[in-house]
Amino acid sequence: MRSARRGMIAFAVVGAVMLGGHTAVGAPPTDDDVAAAQDAADAAALDVAGAQARLDQLRTELAAAERALQSAGADYSEALERLEVATAEADDAKRAVETAGAAERAARAQLAEAYRIEARGDGFGPLSVVAGAGSVGDVVADGAARRAVNRRVATGLAAHADARAAAATSGARWEAARTALDAAQAEAHRALDVAEQTFAGLQTRTAAAEAEREVLYEHLADLRSTSVRLERQRQAARDAAARAQEEDAAREQRENPPVVAPTVPAVPVPEATTAPSPAPTPTSAPTPAPTPAPGPAPAPVPTPTPTPTPTPAPAPTPTPTPTPTPKPPAPPTSGVSVGSAAQGQRAVAWARTQLGVMYQWGGNGNPGWDCSGLTAAAWHAQGVSISRSSRSQYATVGKIPYSQLRPGDLLFWADNPNDPSTIRHVAIASGSGRMIEAPRPGLAVREVPIRWDGDLMPYAGRP
């Protein structure tokens, strides 16, 4: 194809030269003319290939920027989750310190009352007990009352000490909770700043990419003698074909994970050993006989034909015992599934009511959603509580193979599918190969085909 194109360009160039009057009419093209035409064809082909390669590279760069934005959103959602935990702990610690403070104040008041009773005496002093007694029985009774006062003081002291210790413990817990809360708030602010900066970077990168694309489309249209609109359509088709090829391969890998064939151990074959030759029996040297007189030569004795030694039959090679084909690896054991198929269908129906609602950082529906906020709310509406962030949701829900996917199941994407801590996005499967998601800032909740790409986690999740 390229050689034919070169020939056509070479012919056109030579014809133009001839018509221009620089070469005599009918003169054949020179070697320099042909070489120049071929160089022009090569340069044009390189220009086309380079422009297409740059367009493909722009698509890859924008996809990477989208992934970075989703990761930033997941980081912020996770920071909010930790902030919620820290806030709840701080609130609980504050209530505990208030309760402990009230108990300590009550114990102090009781102790003060016991001391006042002892200080006043109220007839309970040692001398007053004896002087005011009318009989020995009165003395005994008054002594018992005195001991009761002492016990009250001792009890008040112990209660006050316990209350002070509890108040101190609660105060330390409250201080730690406030410190953790401050750290969680700062972390959430930092994560939000990073997310917003990442989004701004994506917007800038997208605008620059669109401008560069237009230049490349114009260049390709000029090289191919087409239009910018046609080149834009051509590249869109190339992008769609590339994505389809990637998704087909990823879907095949997810739905039919490769099974490693078992290794059959080699059966050792015993080496054949030859029996050692018997050692020759030593013979004594014969005594030389006297040399006889020469006589007639004896007739030659015929040499007997040796009997052929039969070739031993080869030992049969033992047939190895077939090893059963191993089953695919079992899904992770972490997480549990408590929802029914009917609840999954209703969760999808609820999620569809949110179509068109704009994405919001850390959104819980007031007014917008982020990806994990949408999935959590869809299942919460069915009475099933799952955690807040996409990463903790993957750890919480049961794991299922994609061959068992049903509406309501959750789909997760990660920078490294073998590391759940890198999960950046979650969506809810809606059936017929589609899903509902809150994709990213600037886009609304939507229902789209499932993205079967290499970032999809090895297993889906079932709340």
PyMOL commands that set and color helices and strands:
alter all, ss='L'
color gray80, all
select helices_A, chain A and resi 2-19+31-120+126-131+136-224+228-255+341-352+371-380+390-396+402-404+420-422
alter helices_A, ss='H'
color red, helices_A
select strands_A, chain A and resi 398-400+410-414+423-431+434-437+446-449+460-462
alter strands_A, ss='S'
color yellow, strands_A
deselect
rebuild
show_as cartoon
